Amino acid sequence: MLTHTFAEGATESVVLDDTSAEFHDFFERHYAELARFAHLLTGETDGADDLAADALIALWQRWDRLRQAEHPLAYARGVVANLARSRIRSAVRERRRIALFWSRGADPSDGPDVAAVVDVRTALARLPFRKRACVVLRHAFDLSEKDTALALGISVGTVKSQTSKGMAELERTLGSTGAAGELLAGRRNR
């Protein structure tokens, strides 16, 4: 049974059946982690909460089947990854439309704008989605290769190669061997 307290001080008790209580427990245990995963994939704080909520709604709609599954959290991570991929693709298309609109008649710039400091989120955003997802799950969430493969619906070999290539790209971008892993691990503790 759940009890909700309202601003006026009144309380309401809600009796949950076993299925609802089980899902509520799953939600409470994993929502924050799924939102953090979405944030690392998209770089959007508000959007990450929305993606985690959307993923959990999708899980709730299939909960009767998923509750019996061996790895419902892996499925949830996969849903978040797919939703993030869709959001990123949509944002890229929108940016291209805006850039095309504003580039008409604009003078070309003399050179690229180079930032003085490259931060981990910027470096992650430069990685292709699958590499980014593998790096984030392996290094920011400390998932095994098997669990990462399960969450993303890819083979363990693909996880190994994508993680390795992604980390190499991050290290080139950040300019220091090992710095990428340390920074990702440091982000997790914040």
Phi and psi in degrees as a GROMACS rama.xvg file:
@    title "Ramachandran Plot"
@    xaxis  label "Phi"
@    yaxis  label "Psi"
@TYPE xy
-108.578  145.354  LEU-2
-120.999  128.247  THR-3
-109.306  135.406  HIS-4
-107.738  131.054  THR-5
-97.189  165.902  PHE-6
-56.7094  -33.6911  ALA-7
-77.9705  -3.05916  GLU-8
95.8471  -7.4267  GLY-9
-74.6346  151.083  ALA-10
-121.123  153.935  THR-11
-131.531  131.795  GLU-12
-102.31  135.396  SER-13
-121.961  124.541  VAL-14
-92.7964  124.147  VAL-15
-101.998  140.888  LEU-16
-74.9459  174.147  ASP-17
-58.961  -41.5296  ASP-18
-63.8233  -46.8754  THR-19
-63.9223  -41.7357  SER-20
-64.5942  -39.5547  ALA-21
-64.4344  -43.5528  GLU-22
-67.0377  -41.1901  PHE-23
-58.3631  -41.934  HIS-24
-63.5777  -44.0614  ASP-25
-59.5607  -46.0012  PHE-26
-57.6114  -50.5689  PHE-27
-60.658  -38.5718  GLU-28
-75.7803  -30.1071  ARG-29
-119.882  -8.39896  HIS-30
-58.5489  -49.151  TYR-31
-60.9525  -41.1586  ALA-32
-65.3811  -41.9581  GLU-33
-66.1158  -37.9594  LEU-34
-66.1752  -40.3188  ALA-35
-64.8424  -41.1899  ARG-36
-60.2036  -46.946  PHE-37
-61.9477  -38.7538  ALA-38
-63.6167  -43.8141  HIS-39
-67.9656  -30.0128  LEU-40
-76.5234  -38.8555  LEU-41
-103.94  -24.9917  THR-42
78.6137  6.7426  GLY-43
-107.041  121.042  GLU-44
-69.6874  -55.0941  THR-45
-66.286  -41.8763  ASP-46
-63.3726  -31.7533  GLY-47
-64.248  -42.0266  ALA-48
-62.0311  -41.7268  ASP-49
-63.1244  -43.0866  ASP-50
-63.7003  -42.6715  LEU-51
-63.0441  -42.8076  ALA-52
-64.3246  -43.7348  ALA-53
-61.9778  -40.3372  ASP-54
-63.2534  -42.0936  ALA-55
-70.0221  -31.8388  LEU-56
-63.9957  -43.5652  ILE-57
-62.1198  -38.7782  ALA-58
-65.4892  -42.9808  LEU-59
-59.3287  -39.4985  TRP-60
-65.3855  -22.3736  GLN-61
-116.051  14.3037  ARG-62
-60.5969  -34.6144  TRP-63
-57.3911  -37.8013  ASP-64
-83.282  -41.6946  ARG-65
-69.582  -31.7965  LEU-66
-62.0388  -23.8102  ARG-67
-88.2012  -12.177  GLN-68
-68.5636  157.033  ALA-69
-71.9285  -33.4409  GLU-70
-135.437  70.9581  HIS-71
-64.6386  -30.2465  PRO-72
-67.7101  -38.2258  LEU-73
-62.5046  -40.8891  ALA-74
-62.3829  -42.9238  TYR-75
-61.1237  -42.9659  ALA-76
-62.7508  -39.4924  ARG-77
-63.3599  -39.8132  GLY-78
-64.0618  -43.5972  VAL-79
-60.9636  -44.5251  VAL-80
-61.3632  -43.1332  ALA-81
-66.7958  -41.115  ASN-82
-64.8271  -40.1475  LEU-83
-64.2259  -42.9275  ALA-84
-58.968  -44.7855  ARG-85
-62.8155  -42.5297  SER-86
-64.5116  -41.8653  ARG-87
-64.9287  -44.5288  ILE-88
-61.3828  -42.0622  ARG-89
-62.7734  -43.9963  SER-90
-64.2233  -39.6211  ALA-91
-64.2322  -44.0715  VAL-92
-60.6233  -42.4209  ARG-93
-65.1221  -43.0568  GLU-94
-61.6588  -39.4529  ARG-95
-64.636  -41.3652  ARG-96
-62.4657  -43.7737  ARG-97
-65.2587  -44.9935  ILE-98
-61.5581  -40.1323  ALA-99
-64.3652  -43.0287  LEU-100
-62.1742  -47.6403  PHE-101
-79.5321  -18.9064  TRP-102
-77.043  -18.1214  SER-103
-65.6575  116.786  ARG-104
83.7217  -2.61319  GLY-105
-81.6106  145.957  ALA-106
-77.5834  138.794  ASP-107
-66.7713  145.481  PRO-108
-81.7141  158.016  SER-109
-72.8924  -26.1386  ASP-110
-169.609  169.132  GLY-111
-70.2078  149.587  PRO-112
-86.0958  111.635  ASP-113
-101.781  123.868  VAL-114
-75.6093  147.295  ALA-115
-73.1098  -35.9325  ALA-116
-127.827  131.716  VAL-117
-103.372  121.961  VAL-118
-96.1932  162.198  ASP-119
-59.4832  -41.9891  VAL-120
-61.7019  -39.4324  ARG-121
-66.1451  -43.1278  THR-122
-64.6081  -41.34  ALA-123
-62.8564  -41.3699  LEU-124
-62.4511  -24.1062  ALA-125
-78.7266  -18.108  ARG-126
-75.9308  144.994  LEU-127
-59.0376  153.223  PRO-128
-53.9886  -49.4446  PHE-129
-62.4908  -41.6697  ARG-130
-62.6227  -44.2386  LYS-131
-60.472  -46.7342  ARG-132
-61.6983  -42.9066  ALA-133
-63.7021  -46.7412  CYS-134
-61.6893  -45.3438  VAL-135
-64.1162  -47.661  VAL-136
-65.6961  -39.6564  LEU-137
-73.7533  -44.6852  ARG-138
-100.086  -36.0385  HIS-139
-85.8019  -28.9988  ALA-140
-109.606  -1.35135  PHE-141
54.0061  35.9183  ASP-142
-79.616  150.502  LEU-143
-71.3433  166.93  SER-144
-61.3806  -40.1502  GLU-145
-63.4865  -45.9521  LYS-146
-66.3863  -36.1898  ASP-147
-65.3055  -44.5843  THR-148
-60.5486  -42.3832  ALA-149
-63.0809  -43.7604  LEU-150
-66.1094  -35.7485  ALA-151
-97.7707  -6.03095  LEU-152
69.0847  35.5973  GLY-153
-128.455  173.079  ILE-154
-79.8343  160.331  SER-155
-62.771  -37.5024  VAL-156
-61.7582  -39.5217  GLY-157
-65.5709  -40.0464  THR-158
-59.9928  -45.7503  VAL-159
-60.0365  -49.0918  LYS-160
-69.7141  -41.903  SER-161
-66.7724  -38.4388  GLN-162
-65.3854  -46.2188  THR-163
-61.2484  -47.5989  SER-164
-65.5229  -40.4122  LYS-165
-63.3227  -43.9923  GLY-166
-65.0206  -38.3752  MET-167
-62.8347  -41.8146  ALA-168
-65.6303  -40.9864  GLU-169
-62.5344  -42.8305  LEU-170
-65.4131  -37.3931  GLU-171
-64.8057  -42.6806  ARG-172
-66.2376  -43.2616  THR-173
-83.2595  -15.8729  LEU-174
76.4824  19.627  GLY-175
-150.323  128.543  SER-176
-66.1046  129.453  THR-177
84.6935  -15.4069  GLY-178
-66.1002  -36.7355  ALA-179
-60.6387  -48.452  ALA-180
-62.3858  -41.4878  GLY-181
-64.6475  -42.524  GLU-182
-67.096  -39.8012  LEU-183
-63.5594  -43.6008  LEU-184
-65.0348  -36.6539  ALA-185
-66.3634  -35.2578  GLY-186
-62.393  -36.3351  ARG-187
-63.1959  -32.3066  ARG-188
-85.7921  -0.654197  ASN-189
